[in-house]
Amino acid sequence: MSETILLHLGMAWLAGSLIGLERTFHGRPAGFRTHALVCVASALLMIVTAYQWQWLGSEVPEATIRTDPTRMAQGIMTGIGFLGAGVIFKEGLTVRGLTTAASIWMTSALGILYGIGFAFPAVLATVITLLTLSLFRLVEARMPSRVFARCILRFDSQQVLPEPAVYELMRTHRFRIESLSYRSHDDGRQFEYRLMLRTHDRKYIAPLAADLRVNERLLEFQLSPTGD
């Protein structure tokens, strides 16, 4: 029994560590140690369930106790949601940490599989997880997709760029304005446009920023790409 427990915990520790290394390499807040501990903890709790008669003792008649090992798995997956939520944060219109939260959730599921000894699906899922986190990043970077950016343009109230000119400026740089709102500042002495922009390549963001930087009418601007 000791050898089996050691094997299960060792595989869980290795799987969690490998997934955590990938997250650490990409600078994510929940990395190597977090994923290793989550996987081992999940495996340990399932081992406790799998070998519950070892600690309940032979004096307790099995007929008087009904156990459901799946309840432990449900408790683990519910509890891990709080840890996953802790790595998700919102910065402006950008939500970051969703992939890390998903990897923590997956690591917990792997720990459950390793804990109960389902080695084949656990190893297979570990490989799939590592491939998804590493190779899919390369695929995602090469896929054509929409890129969104939040833009704020602030002017002196006496030198506001007309709205049609703003549309033309964004169109020149291959951006489409998805939404536009207005705001007044400093008791009406300043005026700003707030835009949500869309384009199909991030490479257009830098030229737009360079053009806005030399615009003599602009007092201040902010250009923030969105993404995970």
C-alpha positions in Angstrom: 0.0 0.0 0.0 2.8 2.4 0.8 4.4 1.9 -2.6 1.1 2.6 -4.3 0.5 5.8 -2.4 4.0 6.9 -3.1 3.6 6.3 -6.8 0.3 8.1 -7.0 1.6 11.1 -5.1 4.8 11.1 -7.1 2.9 11.2 -10.4 0.6 13.9 -9.2 3.6 16.0 -8.0 5.4 15.5 -11.3 2.3 16.4 -13.4 1.5 19.5 -11.4 5.2 20.6 -11.5 5.4 20.3 -15.3 2.2 22.4 -15.8 3.4 24.9 -13.2 6.8 25.3 -15.0 5.0 26.3 -18.2 3.0 28.9 -16.3 6.1 30.2 -14.5 8.0 30.4 -17.7 5.4 32.8 -19.1 5.4 34.9 -15.9 2.0 34.0 -14.5 1.3 34.6 -10.8 0.3 31.0 -10.1 3.2 29.0 -11.3 5.5 26.0 -10.4 4.8 25.7 -6.6 1.1 26.5 -6.8 0.3 23.9 -9.5 2.5 21.2 -7.8 0.8 21.8 -4.4 -2.7 21.8 -6.0 -2.1 18.5 -7.8 -0.6 16.8 -4.8 -3.3 18.1 -2.4 -6.1 16.8 -4.7 -4.3 13.4 -5.0 -3.8 13.2 -1.3 -7.5 13.9 -0.5 -8.6 11.2 -3.0 -6.1 8.7 -1.5 -7.7 9.4 1.9 -11.0 8.5 0.4 -9.8 5.5 -1.5 -8.2 4.1 1.7 -10.8 5.3 4.1 -11.3 1.8 5.7 -7.7 1.9 6.7 -8.3 4.9 9.0 -11.9 4.0 10.0 -10.7 0.7 11.4 -12.0 -2.8 11.1 -14.2 -2.4 14.1 -16.6 -0.2 12.2 -19.0 -2.5 10.3 -19.2 -1.5 6.6 -22.9 -2.2 6.5 -23.5 0.7 8.9 -21.6 3.4 6.9 -22.3 4.5 3.3 -19.5 6.3 1.7 -19.5 8.2 -1.7 -15.9 8.9 -2.9 -17.3 11.2 -5.6 -18.3 13.7 -2.9 -14.7 14.3 -2.1 -14.0 15.0 -5.8 -16.9 17.4 -5.9 -15.6 19.2 -2.8 -12.1 19.5 -4.3 -13.4 21.0 -7.5 -15.7 23.4 -5.7 -12.9 24.6 -3.4 -10.4 25.0 -6.2 -12.8 27.6 -7.7 -11.8 30.1 -5.0 -8.1 29.6 -5.8 -8.7 30.0 -9.5 -10.7 33.2 -9.0 -7.8 34.7 -7.1 -5.6 34.7 -10.2 -8.1 36.4 -12.4 -8.0 40.2 -12.4 -9.4 43.0 -14.5 -7.2 45.8 -15.8 -9.2 48.4 -17.6 -11.1 46.4 -20.2 -8.6 43.6 -20.2 -9.3 40.4 -18.2 -6.1 38.5 -17.4 -5.5 35.2 -15.7 -8.2 33.1 -17.2 -5.8 30.6 -18.7 -4.0 30.2 -15.4 -7.2 29.7 -13.6 -8.2 27.0 -16.1 -4.8 25.3 -15.7 -5.3 25.3 -11.9 -8.7 23.7 -12.3 -7.2 21.1 -14.7 -4.3 20.4 -12.4 -6.8 19.7 -9.6 -8.7 17.3 -11.8 -5.4 15.6 -12.6 -4.6 15.2 -9.0 -8.0 13.5 -8.4 -7.2 11.0 -11.2 -3.7 10.3 -9.9 -5.0 10.0 -6.4 -7.5 7.2 -7.3 -4.9 5.5 -9.6 -6.4 6.2 -13.0 -2.9 6.5 -14.5 -3.7 6.2 -18.2 -6.3 9.0 -18.4 -4.3 11.1 -16.0 -1.0 10.8 -18.0 -3.0 11.4 -21.2 -4.7 14.5 -19.8 -1.3 15.8 -18.5 0.2 15.6 -22.0 -2.9 17.2 -23.5 -2.7 20.0 -21.0 1.0 20.7 -21.6 0.5 20.7 -25.4 -2.5 23.0 -25.1 -0.6 25.5 -22.9 2.6 25.4 -25.1 1.8 24.5 -28.7 -1.6 26.2 -28.8 0.0 29.5 -27.9 2.0 29.3 -31.2 -1.1 28.4 -33.1 -3.1 31.2 -31.5 -0.4 33.7 -32.3 -0.6 32.8 -36.0 -4.4 32.7 -36.3 -6.1 35.7 -37.8 -8.3 37.3 -35.2 -9.8 40.6 -34.2 -7.7 42.8 -32.0 -9.5 45.4 -29.7 -8.0 48.5 -28.1 -9.3 51.1 -25.8 -8.4 54.7 -26.9 -8.8 58.0 -25.1 -8.1 61.3 -26.9 -8.1 64.5 -24.8 -8.2 68.0 -26.4 -8.4 71.6 -25.3 -12.1 72.5 -25.7 -11.1 75.2 -28.2 -9.1 72.8 -30.4 -11.2 69.6 -30.5 -10.7 67.4 -33.5 -14.0 67.0 -35.3 -15.6 63.7 -35.0 -15.5 62.9 -38.8 -11.7 63.6 -38.6 -11.4 61.1 -35.7 -13.1 58.4 -37.8 -10.9 59.2 -40.8 -7.8 59.1 -38.6 -8.7 55.6 -37.3 -9.7 54.4 -40.8 -6.3 55.5 -42.1 -4.6 53.3 -39.6 -6.9 50.4 -40.4 -9.0 50.6 -37.3 -12.7 50.5 -37.0 -14.5 52.4 -34.2 -16.8 50.0 -32.5 -18.1 52.6 -30.0 -17.5 56.3 -29.2 -18.4 58.3 -26.2 -17.7 61.9 -25.0 -16.5 63.4 -21.7 -15.8 66.9 -20.4 -13.0 67.7 -18.0 -11.6 70.6 -16.0 -14.9 72.6 -15.8 -15.4 72.3 -19.6 -11.9 73.4 -20.5 -10.9 69.9 -21.8 -12.9 67.5 -23.9 -12.1 63.8 -24.6 -13.3 61.0 -26.9 -13.4 57.5 -25.6 -13.2 54.9 -28.3 -13.3 51.1 -28.6 -11.2 50.2 -31.7 -11.0 47.1 -33.7 -8.4 45.9 -36.1 -7.1 42.5 -37.4 -3.4 42.8 -36.5 -1.6 44.2 -33.4 1.1 45.6 -35.6 -1.2 48.6 -36.5 -1.3 49.8 -32.8 2.3 51.1 -32.7 1.9 53.3 -35.9 -1.3 54.7 -34.5 0.4 55.6 -31.2 3.2 57.3 -33.1 0.8 59.4 -35.1 -1.1 60.4 -32.0 2.1 61.3 -30.2 2.9 64.0 -32.8 -0.6 65.4 -33.1 -0.4 69.0 -32.1 -4.1 69.3 -31.1 -3.9 66.4 -28.6 -3.2 67.2 -25.0 -3.1 63.6 -23.9 -4.0 60.2 -25.3 -4.2 56.6 -24.0 -4.1 53.5 -26.2 -4.6 50.2 -24.4 -4.8 46.9 -26.3 -7.1 44.3 -24.7 -6.4 40.6 -24.3 -5.7 37.8 -21.8 
